[in-house]
């Protein structure tokens, strides 16, 4: 589950990012935990567009561990950087593209794949679990996709209770 250190960092991110016009959403294990799955995240992943990645870096310049720059692992590429806030890694991922069927997939439109969740007295943008499941399926991570799909079809299995601390 999400501990109080993560909550403090999420609050700090929201406070600073709310002063900008950056289109962003939380993805990965932190997003899953915020949406009720039993995850103990080790970092916070923020998905945005290319421009947003560099703007986030600028807003958090005093926390930069790795400057945003184009990065590719061979089957995923993005404008990637990393922040360290109160000891927690915050990865910035701008204009992510994945290879699907041998071709680079179009950069997703964040407005079509994100939603707001209210947790810990914060409104947080997260990528939908439906999108995340599709993305994991395309990357060949079928077990992860299946876990997300099970939660979508029966969220009470995981029975997450909101904490307000």
C-alpha positions as CSV (number, residue, x, y, z in Angstrom):
1,X,0.0,0.0,0.0
2,X,1.0,3.6,-0.3
3,X,2.9,4.9,2.7
4,X,2.9,8.4,4.2
5,X,6.2,9.3,2.5
6,X,4.6,8.6,-0.9
7,X,1.5,10.6,0.0
8,X,3.7,13.6,0.9
9,X,5.5,13.4,-2.5
10,X,2.2,13.0,-4.4
11,X,0.9,16.1,-2.6
12,X,4.0,18.0,-3.4
13,X,3.8,17.0,-7.1
14,X,0.1,18.0,-7.3
15,X,0.7,21.3,-5.7
16,X,3.6,22.2,-8.0
17,X,2.1,20.8,-11.2
18,X,-1.3,22.4,-10.6
19,X,0.3,25.8,-11.2
20,X,1.1,24.7,-14.8
21,X,-0.7,23.6,-17.9
22,X,1.2,20.4,-18.1
23,X,-0.9,17.4,-19.2
24,X,0.2,14.5,-17.0
25,X,-0.9,11.3,-15.3
26,X,0.5,8.8,-12.8
27,X,1.2,5.3,-14.3
28,X,2.7,2.0,-13.2
29,X,2.6,0.5,-9.7
30,X,1.7,3.8,-7.9
31,X,-1.3,4.3,-10.3
32,X,-2.4,0.7,-9.6
33,X,-2.2,1.2,-5.8
34,X,-4.1,4.5,-6.1
35,X,-6.8,2.6,-8.1
36,X,-7.2,-0.1,-5.4
37,X,-4.8,-2.9,-6.3
38,X,-2.5,-4.3,-3.6
39,X,0.9,-2.8,-4.7
40,X,3.7,-1.4,-2.6
41,X,5.2,1.0,-5.1
42,X,8.9,1.7,-5.1
43,X,8.7,4.8,-7.3
44,X,6.3,7.2,-9.0
45,X,6.0,7.2,-12.8
46,X,4.6,10.3,-14.5
47,X,3.5,10.1,-18.1
48,X,3.3,13.3,-20.1
49,X,4.1,14.6,-23.6
50,X,7.6,15.7,-24.7
51,X,7.0,19.4,-23.9
52,X,5.6,18.4,-20.5
53,X,8.6,16.2,-19.6
54,X,11.0,19.2,-20.0
55,X,8.6,21.5,-18.2
56,X,8.3,19.1,-15.2
57,X,12.1,18.9,-15.1
58,X,12.2,22.7,-15.0
59,X,9.6,22.9,-12.2
60,X,11.5,20.5,-10.1
61,X,15.1,21.4,-11.1
62,X,16.3,21.2,-7.4
63,X,15.3,17.5,-7.4
64,X,16.7,16.3,-10.7
65,X,18.7,13.1,-10.6
66,X,18.7,12.5,-14.3
67,X,18.0,15.3,-16.8
68,X,15.2,14.6,-19.3
69,X,16.5,13.4,-22.6
70,X,15.5,11.1,-25.4
71,X,16.0,7.5,-24.3
72,X,15.3,4.1,-26.0
73,X,15.5,0.6,-24.7
74,X,15.0,-0.9,-28.2
75,X,11.3,-1.5,-27.8
76,X,10.2,1.5,-25.8
77,X,11.3,5.1,-26.3
78,X,10.5,8.4,-24.7
79,X,11.9,11.6,-23.3
80,X,12.9,10.3,-19.9
81,X,14.3,11.8,-16.7
82,X,14.3,11.2,-13.0
83,X,13.7,13.3,-9.9
84,X,14.4,12.4,-6.3
85,X,11.9,13.9,-3.9
86,X,12.3,13.1,-0.2
87,X,14.2,9.9,-1.2
88,X,11.6,8.7,-3.6
89,X,12.3,8.3,-7.3
90,X,9.9,10.1,-9.6
91,X,10.4,9.0,-13.2
92,X,9.3,11.4,-16.0
93,X,8.2,9.8,-19.2
94,X,7.3,12.1,-22.2
95,X,5.8,11.0,-25.5
96,X,6.2,7.3,-24.8
97,X,6.2,5.0,-27.9
98,X,6.3,1.2,-27.9
99,X,7.1,-1.3,-30.7
100,X,4.0,-3.2,-31.5
101,X,4.1,-5.8,-34.4
102,X,7.5,-4.5,-35.5
103,X,6.4,-0.8,-35.8
104,X,6.5,2.1,-33.4
105,X,3.0,2.7,-32.0
106,X,1.7,6.3,-32.1
107,X,2.1,8.4,-28.9
108,X,-1.0,7.9,-26.8
109,X,-3.4,10.9,-26.3
110,X,-3.3,11.3,-22.5
111,X,-6.7,13.0,-22.5
112,X,-8.2,9.7,-23.8
113,X,-6.5,7.4,-21.4
114,X,-6.5,9.2,-18.0
115,X,-9.0,9.7,-15.3
116,X,-9.0,11.4,-11.9
117,X,-9.1,9.5,-8.7
118,X,-9.6,11.0,-5.2
119,X,-7.3,9.4,-2.7
120,X,-5.7,10.8,0.5
121,X,-7.7,14.0,0.0
122,X,-6.0,14.6,-3.3
123,X,-7.4,14.5,-6.9
124,X,-4.8,12.6,-8.9
125,X,-4.7,11.9,-12.6
126,X,-4.0,8.3,-13.4
127,X,-3.9,6.2,-16.5
128,X,-7.0,4.0,-16.7
129,X,-6.5,0.4,-15.9
130,X,-8.0,-0.6,-19.2
131,X,-5.2,1.3,-21.1
132,X,-2.6,-0.1,-18.8
133,X,-3.8,-3.7,-19.3
134,X,-3.7,-3.1,-23.1
135,X,-0.2,-1.7,-22.9
136,X,1.1,-4.6,-20.8
137,X,-0.5,-7.1,-23.2
138,X,1.2,-5.4,-26.2
139,X,4.6,-5.6,-24.4
140,X,4.1,-9.3,-23.8
141,X,3.6,-8.9,-20.0
142,X,0.4,-11.1,-20.0
143,X,0.5,-11.8,-16.2
144,X,0.4,-8.1,-15.4
145,X,-2.3,-7.5,-18.0
146,X,-4.4,-10.3,-16.5
147,X,-4.1,-8.9,-13.0
148,X,-5.3,-5.5,-14.1
149,X,-8.2,-7.0,-16.1
150,X,-9.3,-9.1,-13.1
151,X,-9.4,-6.0,-10.9
152,X,-11.4,-4.1,-13.6
153,X,-14.0,-6.9,-13.7
154,X,-14.2,-7.4,-9.9
155,X,-12.6,-4.5,-8.0
156,X,-13.9,-5.9,-4.7
157,X,-11.4,-8.7,-4.8
158,X,-8.7,-6.3,-3.8
159,X,-10.9,-4.3,-1.3
160,X,-8.7,-1.2,-1.0
161,X,-9.7,1.2,1.8
162,X,-8.8,4.9,1.4
163,X,-6.5,6.3,3.9
164,X,-6.7,10.0,4.7
165,X,-3.3,10.4,6.4
